[in-house]
Amino acid sequence: MQIKVCGLNNRDNIFAISQMKINLLGFIFYKNSPRYFNNALSFDEARQIPKHIKKVGVFVNEPIYSVFNSIAHYDLDFVQLHGEESIDYCRDLLSSVKIIKTISIKDKSSILKIQNYSDVCDYFLFDTSTPNYGGSGQAFNWHLLSDIVINKPFFISGGVSLDNVSELKNLSIKNLIGLDVNSKFEINPGLKDLEKIQQLLKK
């Protein structure tokens, strides 16, 4: 089970977490987010993160040239698209970077959007549908994912915490490969609680 820690915007915190046994770090490039990355790392600092930890840039309906600029500047390994990006938009990016397409879940019918994006992404990430594109700390009904065949590897996000991670661990769903953690592991927006992340890794 891979662990993605998302919503980081504090330099020292980023480097502390990069010493842990996590798999991915997520930086939010959506300016309306309280966890907006806001150039927390320089060009050189981004390249000091260990290579085995993959850097993910999270974007919401961002102009594609801006996404390409961020990929180059911060040496991003993945782009996570959290908005209403078109199929062509995803296809244009896919030639340069791995793509995680977020599917915002309200009900079972929301999951059917995977049919549109299966050919233009590498992974899905299922998150709770909110007006602010995530970070709400609210979980959706994870068992909805058991009822639909998902042929891409995917992450679960939305309200993942130390209290419910055991439930996630026991979900038996094909292609579930990782958890995305954010607001339930924070001291304040963008600053993660190192002790809680260590506890998560032990669980």
N, C-alpha and C positions, 0 to 999 in steps of 0.2 A: 504494500500500500504506500503510494507516494504521498508526500506532504508538501503542499504549496502554502507558503506564508505570504499573504497578500496585503497590500495597503501600507507599505513601508515608506516613510519619508524623513527618517532621522538617520544621519550618516553613521554615528557610532552604533546605533541599534542595528542597522543593516549589517555592519561588519561583525557584530557579536553573534547575530543569528546565522551568518554565513559560516561560522565555526561549528555549528550544530549539524546533526545528521538529517538535514532536510534536503529536498530534491529541487524545489523551485522557489524563487523569490518573485513576488509580484509588485510592480510599480504602477500606480494609477496616474495616467496622463489626462484624466478628465478633470478639467479645471473647477467644476462645480462640486467635486468630491471633497469632504473634509480631510481626506487622506491623499490629496493631490501631491504628486511627487515633487514638483517645483524645483527641479534641478538639485535634488539632495546630494547627488554624487557628481563629481566632475568626470570628464572624458576618461582621464587616467584612473580615477578611483573605481569606475564601473568595471574596468579591466582587472582590478585587483581581486575581485570576487572569484573564489575557486571555480575552475572550469567545470567541475562536476555538478555544480549548482547552476541550474538554468535560469536565466533572467527573462522575465515575462513583462512585457509592456501591455497595460490594460487601456483600451481606447473605446470611446463612445461616439460614434458617428463623426469621427475626426476626418478632415481632409486627407486624402491618401498621401499627398506629398509630405505632410507633417508626420505621418506614421513612418514613412521611409527615412525621414531625417532622424527620428528618434531611434530607429533600428541601427542606423550607422553610428550615431553619436554615443549611444549607450551599449553598443554591442549586444543587442537583444537576441536571444535564441528563439523566443516565441512572441507572437502577438495574440492577445486575447481581445476579441471583438465583442463588446457588450451592448451594442446598440442595434439598429435596424439596417445594418450594412447589407448591400445588395450581393447577389451571387457573383456578379462581375467584379465588384470591389474585392471580394475574398479571393477570387481567382487571380487577380492582378498581384496580390500580396503573396500568394502561395508559392510563386516562383522564387521568392527571396527569403522566406522565413516560414517556420512552422506556425500553424494557426490553431488556436483554441477558440471555438465559437460558443459563446454563452447562449443558452436557451433559458429564458425567464419563465418560471413555472407558476401558473395560477391554478390550473386543473389538468386533467389527463389530456385534454385536447391540445394544450400548449406543447406537449412533448412531440406532437406530430410535425413540428417545424423542422425536426432533424431531417426529414425527407428532402427538404429544400437545400440543405447545406452539406449533406453527406459527402459529396464529391469535391467540395472546396474547403475542407478543413482536415486537420490531422486528429483533433480531439474535440469532444464536446465538454462543456461545463454546465451543469444544471444548478440554477440559483433561484431564489425566491423572487417573484415578480414584485417590484416596488417602483414608485415614481422616480426614485433617485438612482436607479440602476445598481442596486446591491448595497451592501454595507449596513443593512437594517438590523442584523442580528436575529432575523426571523427565519424559521425553518419552514420548508414546504413538506408535503406528505411524501417522504422518500419512497414509500411502498408503491407509489404510482409507477415508478420506474421498473417495477417487477412485471408489469402487465404488457410491456411493449418491448419488442426485439430492438436492441440498440447495437448496431454492428460496428460502431467506432469505440475505441477506448474513451472513457470519460471520467471526469471529476465531479464530486458533489460539493456544493457550497451552500451557504445560507444557514446561519444559526448553528454551525458546528461548534460544539463546546466540549469541555471535559465531562459534562453531565450526560451528554447523549452520544459520545463517540463509540461507546460500547454497542449501542444499537446499530450504528453504521457498520461497525466491524462485523456484526453478525448478518448483515444483509448479504444475501446470496444472489447477486445479479451479475450476469455475464458482462465482461468488459469494464466493470467498475475498477479503476486502477488507482484512484487517489482522492484525497480530501483537500479542500481549499479552506484555510482558516483565516479569519480576519478579526471582526469586531469583538468576539468573545475572548480574544487573547490579547487585549490591549490595556495599557495604563491610561492612555488617551488616544484620540484618533491619530493614527500614523506611528505611534510608539508602542511596540509590542512588549508584553510581559514575558521576559525570558524564562522565568520559573514555570509559568503555565505551559509554554511550548515544550520545555523539558518533560513536564508531566505527560503531555500529549504523546511525545515520542516513546515514553515508557509504556503507555497504554497500548 
